[in-house]
């Protein structure tokens, strides 16, 4: 039995589930989300079906995209412009940044319009709204793992050719970097999804913002090429830190300090906190606003 409570005084023993208005700013209902893990799995299945239905290559499109992008970057930035890559083979250098960036941008785009894209569903039945963006980032995390396998294959090939050295023991910690990267995209997506319920034109700004953001992230250039006086400012973008740490773990080359890591961690925590707070506020009246 289910009852939506309009007042605080409710006989909780008479009902299986009692839905009450949120009180705290950061009341995100983690217990409800955990109890809805089967629903998250269903949303993930829906995402896979929608993404790969009536496609020729299915999930292999997500493997071809970073390889093709890395090839184009190699031709333009390494062969034509001759941009330095810290002595690394250009393909794996660019690919190491591309897989981190593509995961971030895919998560941000997919979670930035959660309320608008699911307004019909949200208006019909109650369930923890946070399950939808969680299912989205988990779906994209599977795609990320496939792209990491491609990177590992090309990296192993370059090691076999003698153009790259063996990775350090820190390579086992790279899943933590992927989680951090996902959490940052998750927080940014929650902020945008909350704002787009009132300001629809923000959805058209995301594409342009991501293009500029990519050039502010050391994907086509190493962080060592950024002037020393600007590196602390670059750390305000946590993606800069995760990309460099990934290259440091894989190639033994990276320009990251503890101060930069601390700044990026603080920005990540702030983005997650603001995202959760705004998402919680928006879900209370998003159906009426959208």
C-alpha positions in Angstrom: 0.0 0.0 0.0 1.2 3.5 -0.9 0.1 6.8 0.5 1.3 10.3 -0.3 1.4 12.3 3.0 0.3 15.9 2.9 0.9 16.4 6.6 3.6 15.3 9.1 1.2 13.3 11.3 0.9 10.0 9.5 0.3 6.5 11.0 3.4 4.9 9.5 2.3 1.4 10.7 -0.8 1.5 8.4 1.2 1.9 5.2 4.0 0.1 3.4 5.5 3.3 1.9 4.9 6.9 3.0 5.9 9.7 0.6 6.5 13.0 2.4 7.8 16.3 1.2 11.5 16.8 1.3 12.7 19.0 4.2 16.5 19.1 4.1 18.5 20.8 1.3 20.5 17.6 0.6 17.8 15.1 1.2 18.4 13.0 -1.9 16.8 9.8 -0.6 19.8 7.4 -1.0 17.8 4.7 0.7 15.0 5.0 -1.8 17.5 5.0 -4.6 19.1 1.8 -3.3 15.8 0.1 -3.0 15.0 1.1 -6.6 18.2 -0.6 -8.0 16.0 -2.9 -10.1 14.4 0.2 -11.7 17.9 1.5 -12.4 18.7 -1.7 -14.2 15.5 -1.4 -16.3 16.4 2.2 -17.2 19.9 1.0 -18.3 18.3 -1.6 -20.5 16.0 1.0 -22.0 19.0 3.2 -22.7 20.8 0.4 -24.5 17.8 -0.5 -26.6 17.2 3.2 -27.6 20.9 3.8 -28.4 21.5 0.6 -30.5 18.1 -0.1 -32.0 18.1 -0.2 -35.8 21.9 0.4 -36.0 24.3 -1.4 -38.2 27.3 -1.7 -35.9 25.5 -1.3 -32.5 27.9 -0.5 -29.7 30.8 -0.7 -32.0 30.0 2.8 -33.1 31.4 3.9 -29.7 34.6 2.1 -30.5 35.0 3.6 -34.0 34.3 7.2 -32.8 37.4 7.6 -30.5 39.7 5.8 -33.0 38.6 8.0 -35.9 38.9 11.2 -33.8 42.4 10.1 -32.6 43.4 9.5 -36.3 42.2 13.0 -37.3 43.9 14.6 -34.4 47.2 12.8 -35.3 47.0 14.1 -38.9 46.1 17.7 -38.0 47.9 18.4 -34.7 50.9 16.1 -34.9 51.7 15.8 -38.6 50.6 19.2 -39.9 50.8 21.5 -36.9 53.5 19.4 -35.2 52.2 20.0 -31.7 54.4 18.2 -29.1 53.0 15.1 -27.3 55.8 14.8 -24.6 57.6 12.2 -26.8 54.6 9.8 -26.8 53.1 8.2 -29.9 50.4 10.7 -31.1 47.6 8.1 -31.4 47.7 6.8 -27.9 48.4 10.3 -26.5 45.3 11.7 -28.1 43.2 8.6 -27.4 44.0 8.8 -23.7 42.4 12.2 -23.6 39.6 11.5 -26.0 38.1 8.6 -24.0 38.1 10.7 -20.8 36.5 13.6 -22.6 34.0 11.6 -24.6 32.7 10.0 -21.4 32.4 13.4 -19.7 30.6 15.0 -22.6 28.3 12.1 -23.2 27.2 12.0 -19.5 26.8 15.8 -19.4 24.6 15.9 -22.5 22.5 12.9 -21.5 21.8 14.2 -18.0 21.3 17.8 -18.8 17.7 17.4 -19.9 16.5 14.7 -17.5 13.3 16.5 -16.5 12.4 17.7 -20.0 13.1 14.3 -21.7 11.2 12.4 -19.0 8.4 14.8 -18.2 5.7 12.4 -19.4 7.0 9.6 -17.2 7.6 11.9 -14.2 4.0 13.2 -14.4 2.4 9.7 -14.3 4.1 7.8 -11.5 6.3 8.4 -8.4 9.8 7.0 -8.2 13.1 8.4 -7.0 14.0 10.8 -9.8 17.7 10.4 -9.2 17.5 6.9 -10.6 17.2 8.2 -14.1 20.6 10.2 -14.2 22.3 7.3 -12.3 21.1 4.8 -14.9 22.4 7.2 -17.6 25.9 7.5 -16.3 26.1 3.8 -15.6 25.1 3.1 -19.2 27.8 5.4 -20.4 30.3 3.8 -18.0 29.9 0.5 -19.9 30.7 2.4 -23.1 33.8 3.9 -21.4 35.0 0.4 -20.5 34.8 -0.7 -24.1 36.8 2.3 -25.2 39.4 1.6 -22.5 39.8 -1.9 -24.0 40.5 -0.3 -27.4 43.1 2.0 -25.8 44.7 -0.9 -24.0 45.0 -2.8 -27.3 46.6 0.2 -29.2 48.8 0.9 -26.2 50.0 -2.7 -26.1 50.7 -2.5 -29.8 52.9 0.6 -29.3 54.7 -1.2 -26.4 55.3 -4.2 -28.7 56.8 -1.8 -31.4 59.1 -0.3 -28.8 57.6 3.2 -29.1 56.1 3.2 -25.6 57.2 1.9 -22.2 55.4 -0.3 -19.8 52.8 1.4 -17.6 53.6 2.0 -13.9 51.9 0.1 -11.0 49.6 3.1 -10.6 47.7 2.0 -13.7 45.6 -0.2 -11.4 44.2 3.0 -9.9 42.9 4.4 -13.2 39.3 3.1 -12.5 39.2 5.7 -9.7 40.0 8.4 -12.2 37.1 7.2 -14.4 34.8 7.3 -11.4 35.9 10.8 -10.6 35.4 11.8 -14.2 31.9 10.4 -14.1 31.0 12.0 -10.8 32.1 15.4 -12.2 29.9 15.0 -15.3 27.1 13.7 -13.0 27.2 16.9 -10.9 27.4 19.2 -13.9 24.5 17.3 -15.5 22.3 17.6 -12.3 22.9 21.4 -12.3 22.0 21.7 -16.0 18.9 19.5 -15.7 17.7 21.6 -12.8 18.3 24.9 -14.7 16.8 23.7 -18.0 13.4 23.2 -16.3 13.1 27.0 -16.2 15.5 28.1 -18.9 15.1 26.0 -22.0 17.6 27.9 -24.1 20.4 26.5 -21.9 20.2 23.2 -23.8 21.4 25.0 -27.0 24.3 26.5 -25.1 25.6 23.2 -23.9 27.0 22.2 -27.3 29.0 25.5 -27.7 30.2 25.4 -24.1 31.5 21.8 -24.5 33.5 22.8 -27.6 35.2 25.6 -25.7 35.6 23.4 -22.6 37.4 20.8 -24.7 40.1 23.2 -25.8 40.5 24.2 -22.1 41.3 20.6 -21.3 44.7 19.1 -22.2 43.4 16.6 -24.8 45.3 17.8 -27.9 48.2 19.2 -25.9 50.0 18.1 -22.7 49.6 20.2 -19.6 53.3 20.8 -19.6 52.7 23.2 -22.6 50.5 25.4 -20.4 52.5 28.3 -18.8 53.4 27.8 -15.2 51.3 30.8 -14.0 48.1 29.3 -15.6 48.4 25.8 -14.3 46.6 26.4 -11.0 43.8 28.0 -13.0 43.7 24.9 -15.2 43.2 22.8 -12.1 39.8 24.5 -11.6 38.8 22.2 -14.4 39.0 18.7 -12.8 39.1 17.1 -16.3 42.6 18.6 -16.7 43.7 16.8 -13.6 42.1 13.4 -14.4 43.5 13.4 -18.0 47.0 14.2 -16.8 46.8 11.6 -14.0 45.7 9.0 -16.5 48.6 9.8 -18.7 50.9 9.8 -15.7 49.7 6.3 -14.7 49.8 4.9 -18.2 52.9 6.6 -19.7 54.8 7.9 -16.7 54.5 11.4 -18.1 52.3 14.1 -16.6 52.4 17.6 -15.0 50.2 17.3 -11.9 51.0 18.6 -8.4 49.3 17.9 -5.0 48.0 21.5 -5.0 46.4 21.0 -8.4 44.8 17.8 -7.2 43.4 19.5 -4.1 41.9 22.3 -6.2 40.3 19.9 -8.5 38.9 17.8 -5.6 37.4 20.9 -4.0 35.7 21.9 -7.3 34.4 18.4 -7.8 32.9 18.3 -4.2 31.3 21.8 -4.8 29.8 20.8 -8.1 28.3 17.6 -6.7 26.9 19.4 -3.7 25.3 22.2 -5.8 24.1 19.6 -8.3 22.3 17.5 -5.7 20.8 20.5 -4.0 19.5 22.1 -7.2 18.2 18.7 -8.5 16.4 18.1 -5.2 14.7 21.5 -5.4 13.8 21.2 -9.1 12.1 17.8 -8.8 9.5 19.1 -6.4 7.9 21.3 -9.1 9.6 20.2 -12.3 6.5 18.5 -13.7 4.5 21.8 -13.3 7.3 23.9 -14.7 8.2 21.7 -17.7 
